[in-house]
Amino acid sequence: MPDLQSTRRNLKIAVAAMVVADVIAVGVLFSPLVGSAESRQTQLNQMFAEYRKKTRDVEPLRGMPQKIVLAKNQIGDFYKDRFAAKDSELTTELGKLAAENGIHILSAKYKEEDPETSGVVPVEIQGSFAGDYLQLVRFINTVERSRMFFTVDGVDLAGESKGPVHLSIMLHSYLRGA
């Protein structure tokens, strides 16, 4: 026959241990170590605000591997669409833009600079053009909006009271690397 007294004694000890644990938990809950309910709620609100801020901070990083692949593809497309493969393409583009705006190319000098680590070769272009003032302004605007990538670094206008205006312009463009 099972020993019921021993089982009852063990059960009383277990219940007494649980009651003691409950009393200790209630004591800790209301003790000054834990703080008041208001301070706990304030602390919880602060932690939740910090959680939301950190979640917003890392949001742009979600899907980073896909974004990197997309950016590499976009860079490749930009290089292909906007940078010339040969310096003759730069000459052709400037000649086309000058003809569209009715101005004459007096001279153009192209100087390749040291290649950059990104694989592109900067090209400095110094050009002299002649035409009416309005045509030259349209030319500069067209160069800046051209599909081929040009940056205008300097412009110098000179002219007489009669006759064409002379434009000296300093441009930069890039050639695609091998």
C-alpha positions as CSV (number, residue, x, y, z in Angstrom):
1,M,0.0,0.0,0.0
2,P,1.3,3.4,-0.8
3,D,2.7,5.5,2.0
4,L,0.0,8.3,2.1
5,Q,1.6,10.1,5.1
6,S,4.8,10.5,3.3
7,T,3.1,11.8,0.2
8,R,0.9,14.2,2.2
9,R,4.0,15.5,4.0
10,N,5.8,16.1,0.6
11,L,2.7,17.8,-0.8
12,K,2.5,20.1,2.3
13,I,6.2,21.0,1.8
14,A,5.7,21.8,-1.9
15,V,2.6,24.0,-1.2
16,A,4.5,25.8,1.6
17,A,7.5,26.4,-0.8
18,M,5.1,27.8,-3.4
19,V,3.5,30.1,-0.8
20,V,6.9,31.3,0.3
21,A,7.9,32.0,-3.3
22,D,4.6,33.9,-3.9
23,V,5.2,36.0,-0.8
24,I,8.8,36.8,-1.9
25,A,7.5,37.7,-5.4
26,V,4.8,40.1,-4.0
27,G,7.4,41.6,-1.7
28,V,9.8,42.3,-4.6
29,L,7.0,43.7,-6.7
30,F,6.0,46.3,-4.1
31,S,9.5,47.0,-2.8
32,P,11.3,50.2,-3.6
33,L,13.9,48.2,-5.6
34,V,11.5,47.6,-8.4
35,G,9.8,51.1,-8.2
36,S,6.3,52.2,-8.6
37,A,3.9,51.1,-11.3
38,E,4.2,54.6,-12.9
39,S,8.0,54.4,-13.1
40,R,7.8,50.9,-14.6
41,Q,5.3,52.1,-17.2
42,T,7.5,55.1,-18.0
43,Q,10.5,52.8,-18.4
44,L,8.5,50.5,-20.6
45,N,7.4,53.5,-22.8
46,Q,11.0,54.7,-23.1
47,M,12.2,51.2,-24.1
48,F,9.3,50.9,-26.6
49,A,10.2,54.3,-28.1
50,E,13.9,53.2,-28.4
51,Y,12.8,50.0,-30.1
52,R,10.7,51.9,-32.6
53,K,13.6,54.3,-33.3
54,K,16.1,51.5,-33.8
55,T,13.6,49.7,-36.1
56,R,13.3,52.9,-38.2
57,D,17.1,53.2,-38.2
58,V,17.7,49.7,-39.6
59,E,14.7,49.8,-42.1
60,P,16.9,51.1,-45.0
61,L,19.2,48.1,-44.4
62,R,16.5,45.6,-45.1
63,G,17.1,43.8,-48.4
64,M,20.6,45.1,-48.7
65,P,22.0,42.2,-50.8
66,Q,19.2,42.8,-53.4
67,K,19.8,46.6,-53.3
68,I,23.5,46.1,-53.9
69,V,22.9,43.9,-56.9
70,L,20.4,46.5,-58.3
71,A,22.8,49.3,-57.7
72,K,25.6,47.4,-59.5
73,N,23.3,46.9,-62.5
74,Q,22.2,50.6,-62.4
75,I,25.9,51.7,-62.3
76,G,26.7,49.4,-65.3
77,D,23.7,50.9,-67.2
78,F,24.8,54.4,-66.3
79,Y,28.3,53.8,-67.6
80,K,27.0,52.2,-70.8
81,D,24.4,54.9,-71.5
82,R,26.3,58.0,-70.3
83,F,30.0,57.4,-70.8
84,A,31.7,57.1,-74.2
85,A,33.5,54.0,-75.2
86,K,36.0,55.9,-77.4
87,D,37.1,59.5,-77.4
88,S,35.8,59.9,-81.0
89,E,32.3,59.5,-79.5
90,L,32.9,62.6,-77.4
91,T,34.0,64.6,-80.5
92,T,31.0,63.4,-82.4
93,E,28.6,64.4,-79.6
94,L,30.1,67.9,-79.2
95,G,29.9,68.4,-83.0
96,K,26.3,67.3,-83.1
97,L,25.3,69.6,-80.2
98,A,27.2,72.5,-81.8
99,A,25.4,71.9,-85.2
100,E,22.0,71.6,-83.5
101,N,22.5,75.0,-81.9
102,G,24.0,76.7,-85.0
103,I,27.4,77.5,-83.6
104,H,30.9,76.8,-85.0
105,I,33.6,74.8,-83.4
106,L,36.8,76.8,-83.6
107,S,39.0,74.3,-81.7
108,A,38.7,71.5,-79.3
109,K,41.4,69.8,-77.2
110,Y,41.0,66.5,-75.5
111,K,43.3,65.3,-72.7
112,E,42.8,61.9,-71.0
113,E,43.7,62.0,-67.3
114,D,44.8,59.1,-65.1
115,P,42.2,56.4,-64.8
116,E,40.1,56.3,-61.6
117,T,39.7,53.2,-59.4
118,S,36.1,52.9,-60.6
119,G,37.3,51.9,-64.1
120,V,36.5,55.2,-65.9
121,V,39.0,57.5,-67.6
122,P,38.4,61.3,-67.0
123,V,38.7,63.4,-70.1
124,E,39.3,67.1,-69.9
125,I,37.9,69.0,-72.9
126,Q,38.9,72.6,-73.8
127,G,36.8,74.0,-76.6
128,S,36.4,77.3,-78.4
129,F,33.1,78.0,-80.2
130,A,31.7,81.0,-82.1
131,G,28.1,82.1,-82.6
132,D,25.4,84.4,-81.4
133,Y,25.1,84.9,-77.7
134,L,21.7,83.2,-77.5
135,Q,22.9,80.2,-79.5
136,L,25.9,79.8,-77.2
137,V,23.7,79.9,-74.1
138,R,21.4,77.2,-75.7
139,F,24.6,75.2,-76.5
140,I,25.8,75.3,-72.9
141,N,22.3,74.3,-71.8
142,T,22.2,71.4,-74.3
143,V,25.6,70.2,-73.3
144,E,24.5,70.0,-69.6
145,R,21.3,68.1,-70.6
146,S,23.0,65.9,-73.1
147,R,22.5,62.1,-72.8
148,M,26.3,61.8,-72.7
149,F,27.8,62.9,-69.4
150,F,29.5,66.3,-69.5
151,T,30.3,68.6,-66.6
152,V,30.9,72.3,-67.4
153,D,33.8,73.5,-65.3
154,G,34.4,76.9,-66.7
155,V,33.0,79.3,-69.3
156,D,34.6,82.4,-70.7
157,L,32.8,84.7,-73.2
158,A,34.4,87.3,-75.4
159,G,33.1,89.3,-78.3
160,E,32.9,92.5,-80.2
161,S,30.0,94.9,-80.4
162,K,29.4,93.4,-83.9
163,G,30.0,89.9,-85.0
164,P,30.0,86.5,-83.3
165,V,30.6,85.9,-79.6
166,H,33.5,83.6,-78.8
167,L,33.0,81.0,-76.1
168,S,35.9,79.2,-74.4
169,I,34.6,76.3,-72.3
170,M,36.2,73.8,-70.0
171,L,34.4,70.5,-69.8
172,H,34.9,67.1,-68.3
173,S,33.6,63.8,-69.4
174,Y,34.5,60.2,-68.9
175,L,35.4,57.2,-71.0
176,R,34.4,53.7,-70.0
177,G,37.2,51.5,-68.9
178,A,38.0,48.2,-70.7
